[in-house]
Amino acid sequence: MLTTIGILAQDSIFVAMNNPKKILKPEEGDYYLTPEGYRCFTEQYHLKRGYCCESGCRHCPYGYDKKTNKYT
């Protein structure tokens, strides 16, 4: 069963495969700083960007699992 996020992720993966990668300037709500001081991008930012970077991001809406190198 696909969830809304799953459907969005599939649509976004399709769009990403058919468009060149784009670089977005982060805006309010696109990321937060972790206690260690790292920038952690939100699901909102990933969806706006439109593709998965395959880095195993904490809030990846595309279902990528870095351990298995597959999309779920």
TIVO-2410 file (N, C-alpha, C; in nm, 3 decimals):
# residues 72
REC num residu      c1      c2      c3 atome chaine
REC   1      M   0.084  -0.118   0.000     N      A
REC   1      M   0.000   0.000   0.000    CA      A
REC   1      M   0.089   0.124   0.000     C      A
REC   2      L   0.061   0.217  -0.088     N      A
REC   2      L   0.140   0.340  -0.095    CA      A
REC   2      L   0.080   0.446  -0.004     C      A
REC   3      T   0.165   0.512   0.067     N      A
REC   3      T   0.121   0.625   0.147    CA      A
REC   3      T   0.129   0.749   0.061     C      A
REC   4      T   0.077   0.859   0.112     N      A
REC   4      T   0.087   0.986   0.038    CA      A
REC   4      T   0.233   1.019   0.013     C      A
REC   5      I   0.318   1.000   0.113     N      A
REC   5      I   0.461   1.029   0.096    CA      A
REC   5      I   0.519   0.935  -0.009     C      A
REC   6      G   0.477   0.808  -0.009     N      A
REC   6      G   0.526   0.714  -0.109    CA      A
REC   6      G   0.490   0.757  -0.250     C      A
REC   7      I   0.367   0.807  -0.266     N      A
REC   7      I   0.325   0.855  -0.398    CA      A
REC   7      I   0.405   0.977  -0.436     C      A
REC   8      L   0.422   1.071  -0.342     N      A
REC   8      L   0.503   1.190  -0.369    CA      A
REC   8      L   0.645   1.151  -0.405     C      A
REC   9      A   0.698   1.054  -0.333     N      A
REC   9      A   0.836   1.011  -0.358    CA      A
REC   9      A   0.848   0.952  -0.498     C      A
REC  10      Q   0.754   0.868  -0.537     N      A
REC  10      Q   0.760   0.809  -0.671    CA      A
REC  10      Q   0.749   0.916  -0.778     C      A
REC  11      D   0.656   1.011  -0.760     N      A
REC  11      D   0.642   1.120  -0.856    CA      A
REC  11      D   0.770   1.202  -0.863     C      A
REC  12      S   0.829   1.228  -0.747     N      A
REC  12      S   0.951   1.309  -0.743    CA      A
REC  12      S   1.068   1.236  -0.807     C      A
REC  13      I   1.075   1.105  -0.787     N      A
REC  13      I   1.182   1.027  -0.850    CA      A
REC  13      I   1.167   1.033  -1.002     C      A
REC  14      F   1.042   1.022  -1.050     N      A
REC  14      F   1.018   1.032  -1.194    CA      A
REC  14      F   1.061   1.168  -1.247     C      A
REC  15      V   1.022   1.274  -1.177     N      A
REC  15      V   1.060   1.410  -1.218    CA      A
REC  15      V   1.211   1.424  -1.216     C      A
REC  16      A   1.276   1.373  -1.113     N      A
REC  16      A   1.421   1.385  -1.101    CA      A
REC  16      A   1.492   1.314  -1.216     C      A
REC  17      M   1.438   1.203  -1.260     N      A
REC  17      M   1.502   1.129  -1.369    CA      A
REC  17      M   1.488   1.202  -1.502     C      A
REC  18      N   1.390   1.290  -1.512     N      A
REC  18      N   1.363   1.357  -1.638    CA      A
REC  18      N   1.403   1.505  -1.638     C      A
REC  19      N   1.464   1.553  -1.533     N      A
REC  19      N   1.507   1.692  -1.523    CA      A
REC  19      N   1.650   1.697  -1.472     C      A
REC  20      P   1.726   1.796  -1.516     N      A
REC  20      P   1.860   1.812  -1.460    CA      A
REC  20      P   1.849   1.849  -1.312     C      A
REC  21      K   1.951   1.816  -1.237     N      A
REC  21      K   1.951   1.849  -1.095    CA      A
REC  21      K   1.952   2.000  -1.078     C      A
REC  22      K   1.879   2.045  -0.977     N      A
REC  22      K   1.874   2.188  -0.952    CA      A
REC  22      K   1.928   2.219  -0.814     C      A
REC  23      I   1.983   2.335  -0.799     N      A
REC  23      I   2.036   2.379  -0.671    CA      A
REC  23      I   1.944   2.487  -0.617     C      A
REC  24      L   1.897   2.469  -0.495     N      A
REC  24      L   1.807   2.565  -0.432    CA      A
REC  24      L   1.877   2.632  -0.316     C      A
REC  25      K   1.850   2.759  -0.298     N      A
REC  25      K   1.900   2.829  -0.180    CA      A
REC  25      K   1.807   2.795  -0.064     C      A
REC  26      P   1.861   2.739   0.044     N      A
REC  26      P   1.775   2.702   0.158    CA      A
REC  26      P   1.702   2.823   0.216     C      A
REC  27      E   1.575   2.802   0.249     N      A
REC  27      E   1.490   2.904   0.308    CA      A
REC  27      E   1.448   2.861   0.448     C      A
REC  28      E   1.374   2.947   0.516     N      A
REC  28      E   1.321   2.918   0.649    CA      A
REC  28      E   1.244   2.785   0.646     C      A
REC  29      G   1.275   2.694   0.737     N      A
REC  29      G   1.206   2.566   0.747    CA      A
REC  29      G   1.265   2.456   0.661     C      A
REC  30      D   1.367   2.488   0.582     N      A
REC  30      D   1.429   2.386   0.496    CA      A
REC  30      D   1.532   2.303   0.569     C      A
REC  31      Y   1.584   2.353   0.680     N      A
REC  31      Y   1.683   2.278   0.756    CA      A
REC  31      Y   1.684   2.327   0.900     C      A
REC  32      Y   1.750   2.249   0.984     N      A
REC  32      Y   1.775   2.290   1.122    CA      A
REC  32      Y   1.916   2.246   1.158     C      A
REC  33      L   1.968   2.302   1.264     N      A
REC  33      L   2.103   2.265   1.309    CA      A
REC  33      L   2.092   2.157   1.417     C      A
REC  34      T   2.170   2.053   1.402     N      A
REC  34      T   2.173   1.946   1.501    CA      A
REC  34      T   2.252   1.995   1.623     C      A
REC  35      P   2.242   1.926   1.735     N      A
REC  35      P   2.321   1.966   1.853    CA      A
REC  35      P   2.471   1.969   1.825     C      A
REC  36      E   2.516   1.890   1.727     N      A
REC  36      E   2.658   1.888   1.691    CA      A
REC  36      E   2.695   2.003   1.597     C      A
REC  37      G   2.595   2.077   1.550     N      A
REC  37      G   2.620   2.192   1.463    CA      A
REC  37      G   2.609   2.164   1.314     C      A
REC  38      Y   2.560   2.045   1.278     N      A
REC  38      Y   2.544   2.011   1.137    CA      A
REC  38      Y   2.409   2.060   1.085     C      A
REC  39      R   2.403   2.094   0.957     N      A
REC  39      R   2.278   2.134   0.893    CA      A
REC  39      R   2.205   2.007   0.852     C      A
REC  40      C   2.082   1.992   0.897     N      A
REC  40      C   2.001   1.875   0.865    CA      A
REC  40      C   1.879   1.922   0.785     C      A
REC  41      F   1.874   1.882   0.658     N      A
REC  41      F   1.765   1.925   0.571    CA      A
REC  41      F   1.636   1.851   0.604     C      A
REC  42      T   1.524   1.922   0.594     N      A
REC  42      T   1.393   1.866   0.625    CA      A
REC  42      T   1.333   1.799   0.503     C      A
REC  43      E   1.227   1.723   0.526     N      A
REC  43      E   1.154   1.659   0.417    CA      A
REC  43      E   1.104   1.764   0.319     C      A
REC  44      Q   1.060   1.877   0.373     N      A
REC  44      Q   1.013   1.990   0.289    CA      A
REC  44      Q   1.119   2.030   0.187     C      A
REC  45      Y   1.243   2.041   0.230     N      A
REC  45      Y   1.350   2.081   0.139    CA      A
REC  45      Y   1.376   1.974   0.033     C      A
REC  46      H   1.380   1.848   0.077     N      A
REC  46      H   1.407   1.739  -0.018    CA      A
REC  46      H   1.300   1.733  -0.127     C      A
REC  47      L   1.173   1.750  -0.090     N      A
REC  47      L   1.066   1.748  -0.189    CA      A
REC  47      L   1.075   1.868  -0.282     C      A
REC  48      K   1.112   1.982  -0.228     N      A
REC  48      K   1.127   2.102  -0.310    CA      A
REC  48      K   1.242   2.086  -0.409     C      A
REC  49      R   1.350   2.021  -0.363     N      A
REC  49      R   1.466   1.999  -0.448    CA      A
REC  49      R   1.431   1.905  -0.563     C      A
REC  50      G   1.352   1.802  -0.534     N      A
REC  50      G   1.299   1.718  -0.640    CA      A
REC  50      G   1.377   1.593  -0.677     C      A
REC  51      Y   1.480   1.559  -0.602     N      A
REC  51      Y   1.553   1.435  -0.631    CA      A
REC  51      Y   1.623   1.386  -0.505     C      A
REC  52      C   1.659   1.259  -0.507     N      A
REC  52      C   1.732   1.199  -0.395    CA      A
REC  52      C   1.881   1.204  -0.423     C      A
REC  53      C   1.959   1.248  -0.325     N      A
REC  53      C   2.105   1.257  -0.342    CA      A
REC  53      C   2.174   1.126  -0.303     C      A
REC  54      E   2.097   1.031  -0.251     N      A
REC  54      E   2.148   0.899  -0.210    CA      A
REC  54      E   2.258   0.908  -0.105     C      A
REC  55      S   2.243   1.003  -0.013     N      A
REC  55      S   2.340   1.019   0.095    CA      A
REC  55      S   2.288   0.962   0.227     C      A
REC  56      G   2.168   0.905   0.226     N      A
REC  56      G   2.111   0.850   0.348    CA      A
REC  56      G   2.060   0.957   0.442     C      A
REC  57      C   2.001   1.062   0.388     N      A
REC  57      C   1.952   1.174   0.468    CA      A
REC  57      C   1.848   1.129   0.570     C      A
REC  58      R   1.852   1.190   0.686     N      A
REC  58      R   1.763   1.157   0.797    CA      A
REC  58      R   1.616   1.174   0.760     C      A
REC  59      H   1.583   1.275   0.681     N      A
REC  59      H   1.443   1.304   0.648    CA      A
REC  59      H   1.413   1.279   0.500     C      A
REC  60      C   1.476   1.181   0.441     N      A
REC  60      C   1.458   1.151   0.298    CA      A
REC  60      C   1.315   1.103   0.271     C      A
REC  61      P   1.240   1.176   0.187     N      A
REC  61      P   1.103   1.134   0.155    CA      A
REC  61      P   1.097   1.036   0.038     C      A
REC  62      Y   1.211   1.004  -0.020     N      A
REC  62      Y   1.214   0.920  -0.140    CA      A
REC  62      Y   1.229   0.772  -0.109     C      A
REC  63      G   1.248   0.737   0.017     N      A
REC  63      G   1.256   0.597   0.055    CA      A
REC  63      G   1.391   0.532   0.030     C      A
REC  64      Y   1.496   0.611   0.017     N      A
REC  64      Y   1.629   0.554  -0.009    CA      A
REC  64      Y   1.690   0.500   0.120     C      A
REC  65      D   1.743   0.379   0.114     N      A
REC  65      D   1.811   0.317   0.227    CA      A
REC  65      D   1.958   0.302   0.190     C      A
REC  66      K   2.043   0.378   0.257     N      A
REC  66      K   2.186   0.377   0.225    CA      A
REC  66      K   2.251   0.241   0.254     C      A
REC  67      K   2.198   0.170   0.353     N      A
REC  67      K   2.256   0.040   0.389    CA      A
REC  67      K   2.238  -0.064   0.279     C      A
REC  68      T   2.123  -0.059   0.211     N      A
REC  68      T   2.095  -0.157   0.106    CA      A
REC  68      T   2.114  -0.098  -0.034     C      A
REC  69      N   2.132   0.034  -0.041     N      A
REC  69      N   2.146   0.106  -0.168    CA      A
REC  69      N   2.024   0.086  -0.258     C      A
REC  70      K   1.904   0.085  -0.194     N      A
REC  70      K   1.779   0.064  -0.267    CA      A
REC  70      K   1.673   0.162  -0.219     C      A
REC  71      Y   1.573   0.181  -0.303     N      A
REC  71      Y   1.455   0.260  -0.265    CA      A
REC  71      Y   1.348   0.165  -0.216     C      A
REC  72      T   1.282   0.202  -0.107     N      A
REC  72      T   1.177   0.115  -0.052    CA      A
REC  72      T   1.041   0.161  -0.097     C      A
***
